Amino acid sequence: MKTQRTHYVTTTDGVTIGGTVHGRGRPLVFLHGGIGDGDIDWNRLLEHLTGRFTCHLPSVRGRGLSGDHPDLGPSRQVDDVLAYLDSIGGPAGLVGWSAGANLALGAAARSDAVDAVVLVEPPMRGLMDEREQAVIGDAVARMGELAAEGHLTAAVRAFASGPFNDEEMAVAEDAGYFEATARYVPHLLNMLQQVVAYAGPTAEDPAVLGAISAPVLVLHGSDTMPFYHASARHVAGHIPNAQVREISGAGHAAPLTHPETLAKTFAEFFVAARLAS
């Protein structure tokens, strides 16, 4: 029986948010990172999950199957996630990686339809030290320079070199990750500008985190930048029912380098959360 299909919802401002859907069982909605889209970032985990879960892989506006729109602000993107969740009906688990983890936090704070959440290295920008700010800032600046010269694959590679360690860069290179995501560089630059300019509530705010009643698992790699460790502790420290777990040997790009470990961790957490509810 074919289990892959597509699902679409139209947001209140007329944008179509689309995602591929795989498997059968309890619904899980996966939110991708800043570089890729739903399929590119999560496809390595599917074979380990689709026998037990219905895996929704939506993309943010301007990526994957979703339509584009000038408004890429954090609040608008959280609204998109909520529209997608509402459209599938019933409670769902929510998974987010990096920028997608922050969207998952924003959605979980505002929706009773989210009954459990897994976050893979949510980035709390306010917790970066000066060195980390410089590393990420230089990576973004170099991406912009290369994009202006028309070198999009080199541009996304330059950006990834900020949060990814050397081993992860090699894995991503071998997997064709940079070639696959290069087309999103202009969109990523636009989105980052809007994130920096945004002045509303963010996933870093204790009030947002404190509004989340669902059980939450925050994952970070053992070989990642220190601020991701601090981010995990910050998030878990402000959510009533949250726990932190370390993925041994992983850095920021665990969905690319440790898909089987992540999938096993996801499955165990979501099954236990359902049994406890």
N, C-alpha and C positions, 0 to 999 in steps of 0.2 A: 504494500500500500504506500502510495506516495504521500509523504507528510510535509514536504516543503511547499509553502504557499506565500502569499503576500498579504499584508494588511495595511490599510490606509485610513487616516482620519483627517478631516479638515479643521483647522484651528479657527478661533474667533476672528482672526485677521486674514482669513482666506488662504492660508498656506497648507498644502498637503504634506503631512508627515507620513512617511511610509517605511515599512520594514519587512524583511523576510521573516518567515515564521517556520520553525522546524520542530518536529517531534510531537509527542502526545503526553498529556499529564498536567500536573500543576503548572500554571503559567508563571514564567520568569521573564522579566523585561530587562534587557541588557543595554546600558548606556555607554557609548564608546568614549575614548579619549580625545584629546584636542587634535591629534594628527590625522586620524583615519575616519572610518565610518563604521556602521554597525556590523557589516559583513567582514570587512578587512580586519577589524580588531578582535572579533570574537569567534571567527570560524574554526580556529584550532581547538576550541573547547567542545564543539557540538557533538562530536562522536562519543564523548564521555557523558553526555547529559540527555540527549534526545530520547533515550529509551524510558526516561522517567519524568521528563519535564517538557512542557511546550515552551520553546525558547523564542522570544520575540527580539529581533535585532533592528530596532528603528534607528534611523540616522537623524541628526539635527538638521534643521533647515539649511539648504545649500549643499547637503552631502547625500550620497547614496540615492535612495528612491524618493527623497524628500524634495519639495520645491524650495526655491530660494526666496529671500526677502531681505531688505536692507536692515531690519531690526534683528540683531543677533545678541542683544543684551541678555544677561543672566536671568532676569525675571521673565522675560518673554520665552526663553528656552525652557524654563521650569513650567510655564503655562503649557508649552507643547507636550512636555512629558505627561502632565496631568490629563491633557486631552487624549493622549494615546492610552493611558491607563483606563480612563473612563470608557473608552470605546471598546475595550476587550471584555468588559463586564466581570464582576466578581473580584475578590481579593487576588493580589499578585505579589510575588517576591520581586525585589528590585536589586539590580547589580549595577555598579558604576565603577569605571576605571578612570583615575586622574580627573580631568575636567568633568567627565561623566559622573564621577563619584560626588562631586559638589552639586550637580544637578539632581542626583538621587537624594541627597540630603534635603535640598529645597523642596522636592516633591513630597518626601516622606513627612516633612513638617506640616504640610498642608492637606494631606489626603488620608482618609481612613481606608482607602483601597489598597494601600501598601501595608502588607502584614509582616514583612521581614525584609531586611536590607543587608547586602554585603557591599563593602566599599574596598576597592583596591587602591591604596595610596592616594587619598584625597589631598590635594595641595592647598594648604592654608598659607597664602602668600605672606601674611603678616608675621609668620613664625620664621621666615628666612633670616639667616644672619647676613652680614655684609658680603662675605665671600660667596654665599649661595646666590644672593641677589646679583652679584657681578657675573657669575657663571651663566645664570639664566638670561640676564640682560644682554650679555654678549652673544648668546646663542640666538636670541630674537633679532638683535641688530644684524648679525651676519645673515640670517635668513632673509631679512628685508633687502639687504644689499644684493644677494644672489638672485632673489626674485626679480628685482629691478633690471638685472642683466639678462633675464629670461632663463636662468638655470634653476628650474623648479626642483628637480631631483636633488641637486646639490643643496638647495635651500632647505628642504625638509630634513635632509641629512644633518645640516648644520644645527637646526633647531633641536633635533633629537639628541645631539651630542651633549646638550645641557643636562637633561634628566636621565638619559641612558648611560650605563657604564660601558666599558670597552667590549666586554663579552656580549652584551645586549646589542650593541651596534653591529657586531659581526653576525649575530643570529638574524637580525632584521635585514641586513644586507643580503645574506644568503637566501632569505625567504622572499626577496623582492618587495619588501615592505615600503621602502622609500620610493621605488618606481610606481607602486600602486597608489601611493598617497600624494604624490607630487602635485597632482591637479588641484589639491585642496589648499595649497599654500596661500594664494590670494585671499581665500575665505578665512583661513586661520589668522592671517595678519589683521584682517578687518575685525574678526571676533576678539582678538587680543586687545585691540584698541578700545573696543566697546567695554570689555571687562575692566580695563584700567580706568575708564571714564565713569563707570557705573557707581552711583552713590547710595543705592538702596541696601536693604538687608542682604547679607551674604551667608553662605554656608558656614562661615567662620564665626558668626555671631552666636554667643551663648543663648540668646533668646530663641533663635531659629533651632539650634540643636536641642534645647530643652523642650521644644514642642513636639519632638519625635517620641511617640509612644511604642512604636514597633521595636522588636528586638533587632539589634544591629551588630554585625561583625565587621571590624575594621582590620584589614590585612596590610602589612608592609613587608618589604623584603629585608633580609638581613644585610644585603650589600647595596643599599640604596643611599641617597643623600640624607644627611641627618635630619633635615627639616621634615621629611616624610615620616620619620619616627615621631618627631614632636607633633606633627599634624595628627597622627593616629591617636596619640595620648590626649591631645586637646579635644578631639571629637568624642572619644569615649568618655572623657571626663565630664562632659556636659549633657550626655544622653542618658536617661535613667536606666535603660536596659541595653547596655553595650559592652562588648568585650573586644580585646585586641589580640591578634595572633600574628606571629612572625612566620614568613615563608623562607625557609632556609635556602641560602644560595641564590635567592632572587634579588633583582634590583627593581627599578621602576617599571620595567617592561615585562612583568610576569605573565600577562596573557600571551605574549609571544614566546617566552622562553620556558615557562612552567605550566602549560595548559592542563596537563593531566592532574597535577597537584592542585591547581586552582579548582578544577571541576570537581574533584573528590571533596575538597573543603566546602565548596558551595553546596553540593548535594547533602553532605552530612548536616550542615547548618540549617538548610531549609527544611529537611525532614524533621529535625529536632524541634525547630520553631513551630512547625505544624502540629506536632504531637503535644507540645506544651500549651497550645492555644485553646 
